[in-house]
Every structure is written in C-alpha cells, then in structure tokens.
C-alpha cells in the first residue's frame, strides 16, 4: 500500500479536533483518535543521524546510512503541531 506522509496541516487538524471528536463520537472513538496520535508520534520519532537528531520519517532515513530527503530536525513540523497548545477561543 502506497501512503503519503501526513502533512503538518492534517496532523494539526487531527490534534486540534481530537477532544471535539471524542466528545461527539464517544469513548470508543476517542480511544481510536488517541491511538492514531500515538502512531503518528511513533512514525515521526527522533533518530540520530551523523550527530544530529532528525525525524526519521520526514527525512526518509533508511536506518543505516542515508536519508532520501534532506535531514529534517526533530521535532519536525508534525510533532511541533501535535505539541502546540490548542487555542480554545477558536
């Protein structure tokens, strides 16, 4: 299956809508949303690459010696978006 990485905007929508979606859909769906956020965090985990801490997923790090993309520092835009506090006034 060929899936494209989640964009920062998609991650922000997921993170900011998690609580609202949980309230609207109930505990079972909230569990699924939280599990999805955990999978996103695991996918965008920090790895050491040539003395730098980078996002293995965004950098397409192969786990041995090369990145298919330019190294993206960790926390990457996706993790930064998940970590941003939600503005409750919007």
C-alpha positions in Angstrom: 0.0 0.0 0.0 1.4 3.4 -1.0 0.5 6.0 1.6 1.8 9.5 1.6 3.0 11.0 4.9 0.5 13.1 6.8 1.0 16.8 6.2 1.5 19.2 9.1 -1.9 20.7 8.4 -3.5 17.2 8.6 -1.7 16.5 11.8 -2.9 19.8 13.3 -6.5 19.1 12.3 -6.2 15.7 13.9 -4.6 17.0 17.1 -6.9 20.0 17.5 -10.0 18.0 16.7 -9.2 15.0 18.9 -11.1 16.3 22.0 -14.0 17.6 20.0 -14.2 14.3 18.1 -14.0 12.3 21.3 -16.9 14.3 22.8 -19.0 13.9 19.7 -18.4 10.3 19.0 -17.9 8.8 22.5 -15.2 7.0 24.4 -14.6 4.2 21.8 -13.8 6.7 19.1 -11.7 8.8 21.5 -9.6 5.7 22.1 -9.1 5.4 18.3 -8.1 9.0 17.9 -5.6 8.9 20.7 -4.2 5.6 19.3 -3.8 7.4 15.9 -1.9 10.3 17.5 0.4 7.8 19.3 1.1 6.1 15.9 1.9 9.5 14.3 4.3 10.2 17.2 5.9 6.8 16.7 6.2 7.3 13.0 7.9 10.8 13.5 10.3 9.6 16.2 13.7 11.1 16.7 16.8 9.3 15.3 20.5 10.1 15.4 22.0 10.8 12.0 25.6 11.9 11.7 25.5 13.6 15.1 22.1 15.3 14.5 18.7 14.5 15.9 16.4 14.2 13.0 12.9 13.0 12.2 13.4 9.6 10.7 10.1 9.7 8.7 10.3 13.2 7.3 14.0 12.6 6.4 13.2 9.2 4.9 16.1 7.8 6.9 16.8 4.2 6.0 18.1 3.2 9.4 21.7 2.7 8.3 23.5 5.5 6.5 21.4 7.6 4.2 18.4 9.9 4.0 16.4 10.1 0.8 15.3 13.6 1.8 17.3 16.4 3.3 17.6 15.8 7.1 14.6 17.4 9.0 15.5 18.3 12.6 13.4 16.8 15.3 10.9 17.8 16.5 9.6 18.0 12.9 6.7 20.2 11.9 4.3 17.3 12.5 5.4 16.8 16.1 5.5 20.6 16.7 1.9 20.8 15.5 0.8 18.0 17.8 2.6 19.7 20.7 1.1 23.1 20.1 -1.4 24.1 22.7 -5.0 24.3 21.3 -6.5 27.7 21.3 -9.9 27.2 22.9 -11.2 30.5 21.7 -11.4 29.4 18.0 
